[in-house]
Amino acid sequence: MTALFQRSGLFAILLMTGCSERLKEIHVYDEIYEGIEFEMPAILLPEFPDFTVSITEFGAVSDGQTLNTEAFSKAIQKVNEHGGGRVIIPRGIWLTGPIILKSNIDMHAEEGALVIFSKNKNLYPLIESYYEGRKAPRCLSPITVRNLENVAFTGEGIYDGSGEAWRKVQREKITDSKWEELLNSGGVVSENGKEWYPSESYRKGESSKALRGGWSSDNLKDYLEAKDFYRPVMVSLINSNNILLDGPVFQNSPAWCIHPLMCENLTVRNIDVRNPYYSENGDGIDIESCKNSVVHNCTFDVGDDAICIKSGKDQEGRDRGIPTENLIVKNCVVFHAHGGVTVGSEMSGGVKNVHVSNCTFIGTDAGLRFKSRRGRGGVVEKIYISHVDMIDIQSIAISFNLYYGGLSVNELFARNRVGKNYQELHEVTEETPQFKDIYIRNITCKGAKQAIYLQGLPEMNLENMYLEDLVMESEKGLVCADARRIVMKSLELVTAESPVLAFFNAGVVDVEALYLSGPAAPAIFVDGAFTEQISIQGKANAGETLQLVLGETVNNGSVQIR
């Protein structure tokens, strides 16, 4: 049954029962499914019984000083015992420890409600959890949803994770006055004076490879000496079904802000996610190994990648074998972030059926960012991206990099690694990542260091990529390396440096309606012994001829300029 038929049947039922408000809501939601290139099941929003309690009924005090953990817990328990309903968080400042939800509960933070999670780390015990694609010891998250059904966070209130008590800070990322403020607050400074740690416990975890490396012991006691290092994600959603985040602000997380993991039927809409620009691992939302998800009408201003798509890391991710699939991202705005929308680098379980459209990236480090490396494995396929506007991108507007080594794109530029072609050929195994069937169209970029960077592996090229109707203004143009069956149509590049296009070991590339302009000579550089069947049709500003420069190893008959 297609999503259209599923929704049509639902309309009929609602019309017969006279549920006009519910019909109106679903009609608006139905627009999110327009233009989707794959069959997307309809995600029905969670519904709750008409039963409401306020945390004030259980002794909560909104003075910002009283710890309200018990009041939150009692309110949740009361609603759960009743069979479900809504927990109201009224206007005020509510200090609390961890909130652990139960099924069939809507946590509704009213306008003016500010929930601040305590900085007392004794309230967040070490537990067995997940982080960066693997099982890992972590401190209990401020908000935990685990093995539940029908859960929502609604309203216009704010959840603040008090991340400043958890995160390390790099000296180079903040001002002198902010650095002095950190030093005066306590904590520990690294020997080289370049990093501030919130505690000695954090420093131990950072400096110990054994403690930093993940799950090496089944005994949580073995990690206690570095407990502060295991910062929690702020909103942990694990193995749960029918989840709605609608309206609140989620900010200042200890690590990632929102982490749905192995969830199904997830709706995220109308939320704001905010982290300081310098926040270590301050991702916005990391959707990992989830099925049937929608993210729309949200804003992100964070310290790392904004909208992240993942599915586990290396062998553990492959063994889990749960891809992220059937994901829609629409009508989102990203301000500061490392990447606007990213896939990887932990994508070992695969990613497929992803639609991204009508998004705006303002001043992010990268725009669309796909990353992986040898050892990950996994297949990323059937990705559809359209109508994305970008401005003032600090590095690469569209980036595919299968040599990702943990460096940000800015660091790659600083170390002169962007555009390098690595010739070493490895055997293709289950550890070889594969990116294919990628469709990108109607992209506008006003300002970037580089417009497009496509870097596959020699043994596993980027394959079947289609780029159409792109207008890109940048310092550098396009690099395409170790990629096959690439189609580019109506590509306009306004660049300052030459060569504007560079191809290394690329094969079966068809470029049509190319237009180059800018102060740089419109040169096209092609190299690599495995280069073949490159066809380019286009023109340059002021009637200039496209200049073809061939490297020493490329066959002269491999390139045709039309």
C-alpha positions in Angstrom: 0.0 0.0 0.0 1.5 3.3 -1.0 1.7 6.3 1.3 -0.9 8.1 -0.8 -3.5 5.3 -0.4 -2.7 5.1 3.3 -3.3 8.8 3.8 -6.5 8.8 1.6 -8.0 6.1 3.7 -7.2 8.2 6.8 -8.9 11.3 5.3 -12.1 9.3 4.7 -12.2 8.0 8.3 -11.7 11.5 9.7 -14.3 13.1 7.5 -16.9 10.4 8.6 -16.1 11.0 12.2 -16.0 14.8 11.9 -12.5 15.3 13.2 -11.9 18.5 11.3 -9.0 19.8 13.4 -7.1 16.5 13.1 -7.9 16.5 9.3 -6.4 20.0 9.0 -3.2 19.0 10.8 -2.7 15.9 8.6 -3.4 18.0 5.5 -0.6 20.3 6.4 1.6 17.4 7.3 0.7 15.7 4.0 2.4 18.5 2.1 5.7 17.2 3.4 5.3 14.1 1.2 5.0 16.1 -2.0 7.8 15.5 -4.5 9.3 12.5 -2.7 11.2 10.3 -5.1 10.7 7.0 -3.3 7.8 5.3 -1.6 7.6 6.8 1.8 5.2 5.3 4.3 2.9 7.8 6.0 4.0 8.6 9.6 1.0 9.0 11.9 1.7 11.3 14.7 1.4 10.0 18.3 -1.9 10.6 20.0 -2.5 10.7 23.8 -5.5 10.3 26.2 -7.2 13.4 27.4 -5.5 13.4 30.8 -3.2 16.2 32.0 -1.1 16.9 35.1 1.3 19.7 35.9 4.6 19.2 37.6 3.5 21.8 40.2 1.0 19.2 41.5 3.9 17.2 42.6 5.9 19.9 44.4 7.9 21.5 41.6 9.2 25.0 42.3 10.1 27.4 39.5 12.8 29.4 41.3 15.8 28.0 39.4 17.3 26.8 42.7 15.1 23.9 43.8 15.9 20.6 42.3 12.7 19.2 40.7 13.9 15.8 39.6 11.4 14.0 41.9 8.5 16.2 40.8 9.1 15.4 37.1 9.4 11.7 37.9 6.2 11.6 39.9 4.3 13.5 37.2 5.5 11.1 34.6 4.6 8.1 36.7 1.1 9.4 37.4 0.4 9.9 33.7 1.8 6.5 32.8 -0.3 4.8 35.4 -3.4 6.5 34.0 -2.6 5.0 30.5 -1.0 8.1 29.1 -1.6 11.8 28.6 0.2 15.1 29.0 2.7 16.5 31.6 2.6 20.3 31.7 5.7 22.3 32.4 4.4 25.8 33.2 6.2 29.1 32.7 9.2 29.5 35.0 12.7 28.3 35.6 12.8 24.6 36.5 16.1 23.1 37.7 16.1 19.3 37.4 18.2 16.2 37.1 17.6 13.6 34.3 14.1 13.2 32.9 13.4 9.6 32.1 10.2 9.2 30.1 7.7 6.5 29.8 5.4 5.4 27.0 2.3 7.4 25.9 3.4 10.7 27.4 3.5 14.2 25.9 5.9 16.5 27.8 4.5 19.9 27.1 6.7 22.8 28.0 4.6 26.0 27.8 5.8 29.3 26.4 8.2 30.8 29.0 9.1 27.5 30.5 12.9 27.0 30.9 14.1 23.6 32.0 17.7 23.7 33.1 19.5 20.4 33.8 21.7 20.4 36.9 25.4 20.7 36.6 25.8 18.2 39.4 27.3 15.2 37.5 26.5 12.9 40.4 23.0 12.9 39.1 24.1 11.4 35.8 25.5 7.9 36.5 27.5 5.9 34.0 25.4 3.6 31.9 25.9 1.2 28.9 24.9 3.3 25.9 26.0 4.3 22.4 28.2 7.1 21.0 29.7 7.8 17.6 28.3 4.6 16.1 29.4 2.2 18.8 28.4 0.8 22.2 30.1 3.0 24.8 30.0 4.0 28.4 28.2 7.3 28.8 26.7 9.3 31.5 22.9 9.2 31.7 21.4 11.7 29.3 19.4 14.7 30.6 16.5 13.3 28.6 16.1 9.6 28.0 13.6 7.8 25.8 14.4 4.1 25.6 12.3 1.1 24.4 9.1 3.3 24.4 6.0 3.9 22.3 4.2 7.1 21.6 6.3 9.9 23.1 6.2 13.6 22.4 8.0 16.8 23.4 5.7 19.7 22.5 5.2 23.4 23.4 7.3 26.5 23.0 9.5 26.0 26.1 13.3 25.6 26.3 15.4 22.7 27.5 19.0 23.7 28.4 21.6 20.9 28.9 24.1 23.0 30.9 26.8 21.9 28.4 29.4 24.3 29.7 29.8 22.1 32.7 30.7 19.1 30.5 32.6 20.2 27.4 36.3 20.8 26.9 37.1 24.1 25.0 39.9 24.8 22.6 41.7 28.0 23.2 41.8 29.0 19.5 38.1 28.9 19.2 37.2 31.5 21.8 38.0 35.1 22.7 40.5 36.2 25.3 37.8 37.3 27.7 35.9 34.0 27.4 39.2 32.1 28.0 39.8 34.1 31.2 36.3 33.4 32.3 36.9 29.6 31.9 40.2 29.8 33.8 38.5 31.6 36.7 35.7 29.0 36.8 38.1 26.2 37.7 38.8 23.2 35.7 42.2 22.0 34.3 44.3 23.3 31.5 46.3 21.0 29.2 50.1 21.1 29.4 50.4 23.0 26.2 47.9 25.5 27.4 45.7 25.0 24.3 42.7 23.2 25.9 40.6 23.7 29.0 39.0 20.7 30.7 36.1 21.0 33.1 37.7 18.5 35.5 40.7 16.3 36.1 38.4 13.3 35.5 37.7 14.6 32.0 41.5 15.1 31.3 42.2 11.5 32.3 39.7 10.2 29.7 41.1 12.6 27.1 44.7 11.6 27.6 44.2 7.8 28.0 43.8 5.9 24.7 42.4 2.9 26.6 39.7 5.0 28.2 39.0 7.1 25.1 38.7 4.2 22.7 35.2 2.9 23.5 33.8 -0.2 25.0 36.8 -2.3 26.1 35.4 -3.6 29.4 32.0 -4.9 30.5 32.5 -3.4 34.0 31.4 0.2 34.3 33.7 0.6 37.3 36.7 0.5 35.0 35.6 3.8 33.6 34.7 5.7 36.8 38.1 7.5 37.0 37.3 9.2 33.7 33.5 9.5 34.2 33.3 13.2 33.3 34.9 12.4 29.9 31.8 10.3 28.9 29.6 13.3 28.1 26.0 12.3 27.4 23.9 13.4 24.4 21.2 15.7 25.6 18.2 14.0 24.2 18.7 10.2 23.8 16.0 8.4 21.9 16.8 4.7 21.6 14.9 1.8 20.1 11.6 3.6 20.3 8.5 4.0 18.0 6.2 7.0 17.2 8.2 9.9 18.5 7.3 13.6 18.0 9.4 16.7 18.8 7.3 19.7 18.0 8.0 23.3 19.1 10.6 23.5 21.9 14.1 24.9 21.9 16.9 22.3 22.7 20.1 24.0 23.5 23.5 23.9 25.2 24.0 20.1 25.1 26.9 18.3 26.8 27.7 16.4 23.5 25.3 15.8 20.6 22.0 17.6 21.2 19.4 15.1 19.8 20.2 11.5 19.0 17.5 9.2 17.6 19.0 5.7 17.4 17.3 2.6 16.0 13.9 4.4 16.1 11.0 4.2 13.8 8.3 6.7 12.9 10.1 9.9 14.0 8.7 13.4 13.4 10.8 16.4 14.2 9.3 19.8 13.3 9.2 23.4 14.4 12.1 23.1 16.8 15.2 25.2 17.4 18.5 23.6 18.2 21.3 25.8 19.5 24.8 25.2 20.8 27.7 27.5 21.1 29.8 27.8 18.0 32.8 26.4 19.9 31.0 23.4 21.5 33.0 20.2 21.2 30.9 17.6 19.3 28.0 20.0 19.5 25.9 18.4 16.7 22.3 19.3 16.2 20.5 16.1 15.4 22.1 12.7 14.6 19.6 10.3 13.0 21.2 6.9 13.3 19.9 3.6 12.0 16.3 5.0 12.0 13.4 4.1 9.7 10.7 6.4 8.5 11.7 9.9 9.7 10.7 13.5 8.9 12.6 16.6 9.9 11.0 19.9 8.8 10.6 23.6 9.6 13.5 23.5 12.0 16.5 25.8 12.7 20.0 24.9 13.7 22.8 27.0 15.1 25.4 24.6 16.5 29.1 23.8 17.1 29.4 20.8 14.8 27.4 19.2 12.0 23.7 20.3 12.1 21.5 17.6 10.5 23.5 14.3 10.6 22.7 11.0 9.0 24.4 7.9 10.4 24.1 4.1 10.8 26.9 2.8 13.1 30.7 2.6 12.8 32.9 -0.1 11.3 32.4 -3.7 12.3 29.9 -2.9 15.0 27.8 -0.9 12.5 27.9 -3.7 9.9 27.0 -6.3 12.5 24.0 -4.2 13.6 23.0 -4.0 10.0 20.3 -1.3 10.4 20.4 1.4 7.8 18.9 4.8 8.1 16.2 4.7 5.5 13.2 6.7 4.4 14.2 10.1 5.7 12.7 13.5 4.6 14.4 16.8 5.5 12.5 19.9 4.3 12.3 23.6 5.0 15.2 23.8 7.5 17.6 26.7 8.1 21.2 26.1 9.3 23.2 29.0 10.6 26.6 28.1 12.2 27.6 24.4 11.8 30.4 22.3 10.4 28.0 20.9 7.8 24.4 21.8 6.9 23.3 18.3 6.1 25.9 15.5 6.4 26.0 11.8 5.8 28.6 9.8 7.8 31.2 9.3 8.6 29.7 6.5 10.8 27.5 5.0 8.0 28.6 1.3 8.2 25.0 0.0 8.3 24.1 1.9 5.1 21.9 4.9 4.2 19.2 4.9 1.6 16.1 6.7 0.5 16.9 10.3 1.7 15.1 13.4 0.4 16.5 16.9 1.3 14.8 20.0 -0.1 14.1 23.7 0.5 16.9 24.2 3.0 19.1 27.3 3.6 22.6 27.2 4.9 24.1 30.5 6.2 27.8 30.7 7.0 28.3 27.0 7.7 31.8 25.4 7.3 30.4 23.1 4.6 27.1 22.8 2.9 26.2 19.3 1.8 28.8 17.0 3.4 29.2 13.3 2.7 32.1 11.6 4.4 33.5 8.1 5.0 36.7 6.1 4.8 38.2 2.7 4.3 37.2 0.4 7.1 33.6 1.7 7.4 31.9 -0.4 4.7 28.2 0.3 4.1 26.4 1.6 1.1 25.0 5.1 0.7 22.5 5.2 -2.1 19.3 6.8 -3.5 20.0 10.3 -2.1 17.8 13.1 -3.6 18.7 16.7 -2.8 17.1 19.8 -4.4 16.4 23.5 -3.9 19.2 24.3 -1.4 20.5 27.8 -1.0 23.8 28.6 0.6 25.8 31.7 1.4 29.2 32.4 2.9 30.2 28.8 3.1 33.6 28.7 4.8 35.0 25.7 2.8 33.2 23.4 0.4 29.6 23.8 -0.7 29.1 20.2 -1.9 31.6 17.7 -0.5 32.0 14.0 -1.0 35.1 12.7 0.7 35.9 9.0 1.1 39.3 9.8 2.7 37.7 11.4 5.8 40.2 11.2 8.7 38.5 13.0 11.5 39.5 16.5 10.2 37.1 19.2 9.6 36.9 20.6 6.1 38.6 23.8 7.3 41.5 21.7 8.7 41.7 19.8 5.4 42.2 23.1 3.6 44.8 24.3 6.1 46.8 21.1 5.6 46.5 21.3 1.8 44.7 18.0 1.5 41.7 19.0 -0.5 42.0 18.1 -4.1 44.8 15.5 -3.6 44.4 12.3 -5.4 45.4 9.2 -3.5 46.5 6.4 -5.9 46.8 3.5 -3.5 44.5 0.7 -4.5 43.0 -1.6 -1.9 41.1 -4.9 -2.2 37.3 -4.4 -2.2 35.9 -6.1 1.0 33.0 -5.5 3.4 35.1 -2.7 4.8 34.9 -0.7 1.6 32.3 2.1 1.7 30.2 2.8 -1.4 28.4 5.9 -2.4 26.1 5.7 -5.5 22.9 7.0 -7.1 23.1 10.6 -5.8 20.9 13.2 -7.4 21.5 16.9 -6.7 19.7 19.7 -8.4 18.7 23.3 -8.1 21.5 24.5 -5.8 22.6 28.1 -5.4 25.7 29.0 -3.5 26.8 32.7 -3.0 30.4 32.4 -1.7 32.5 29.4 -0.8 36.2 28.4 -0.8 35.3 25.6 -3.2 32.1 24.8 -5.0 32.2 21.0 -5.5 34.5 18.3 -4.3 33.9 14.7 -5.4 36.5 12.2 -4.1 35.9 8.5 -4.3 38.3 5.6 -3.7 40.4 4.1 -6.5 38.9 0.6 -5.8 35.4 1.9 -5.2 34.6 5.1 -7.2 31.7 7.4 -6.5 29.2 6.2 -9.0 26.0 7.4 -10.7 25.9 11.0 -9.6 23.6 13.5 -11.3 24.0 17.3 -10.8 21.7 19.7 -12.5 20.9 23.4 -12.4 23.7 24.5 -10.0 24.8 28.1 -9.7 28.0 28.4 -7.6 30.2 31.4 -6.7 33.4 30.4 -5.0 37.2 30.8 -5.0 37.8 27.3 -6.4 35.6 25.4 -8.8 35.2 21.6 -9.1 37.4 18.6 -8.3 36.2 15.2 -9.4 38.5 12.3 -8.5 37.9 8.5 -8.6 34.3 8.9 -9.8 32.4 7.2 -12.7 29.2 7.8 -14.5 28.8 11.4 -13.5 26.3 13.7 -15.3 26.4 17.5 -14.9 23.8 19.7 -16.6 23.4 23.4 -16.4 26.4 24.1 -14.1 27.4 27.7 -13.7 30.6 28.4 -11.9 31.9 31.8 -10.9 35.4 31.4 -9.6 38.5 33.3 -8.8 41.1 30.5 -9.4 42.1 28.2 -12.2 41.7 25.4 -13.1 38.0 25.8 -12.7 37.4 22.1 -13.3 39.9 19.3 -12.4 39.4 15.6 -13.1 41.6 12.8 -11.7 40.9 9.2 -12.8 37.3 10.0 -13.6 35.4 8.0 -16.1 32.2 8.3 -18.2 31.7 11.9 -17.3 29.2 14.0 -19.3 29.1 17.8 -18.7 26.4 19.7 -20.6 25.5 23.4 -20.6 28.6 24.4 -18.6 29.1 28.1 -18.1 32.3 29.5 -16.5 32.9 33.1 -15.5 35.1 35.1 -13.2 38.7 36.5 -13.2 40.3 33.1 -13.6 41.2 31.7 -17.0 38.6 29.1 -17.8 41.0 26.1 -17.7 40.0 22.5 -17.3 42.7 20.1 -16.0 42.5 16.4 -16.5 44.9 13.7 -15.3 45.1 10.1 -14.3 45.8 6.9 -16.2 42.3 5.6 -15.5 40.6 8.7 -16.9 38.2 7.9 -19.8 35.2 9.2 -21.7 35.0 12.7 -20.4 32.8 14.9 -22.5 32.4 18.6 -21.8 30.1 21.0 -23.6 30.1 24.6 -22.5 31.3 28.2 -22.8 33.1 30.9 -20.8 32.3 34.5 -20.3 33.2 37.1 -22.9 33.4 34.3 -25.5 36.7 32.9 -24.1 37.6 29.4 -25.2 37.7 26.6 -22.7 41.3 25.7 -22.2 42.1 22.0 -21.7 45.3 21.1 -19.9 46.2 17.4 -19.8 48.4 15.8 -17.2 51.3 13.4 -18.0 49.4 10.2 -17.4 46.1 10.8 -19.1 45.3 9.4 -22.6 44.9 12.3 -25.1 41.7 10.7 -26.5 40.0 10.5 -23.2 38.6 14.0 -23.2 36.4 15.8 -25.6 35.6 19.5 -25.4 32.5 20.4 -27.4 
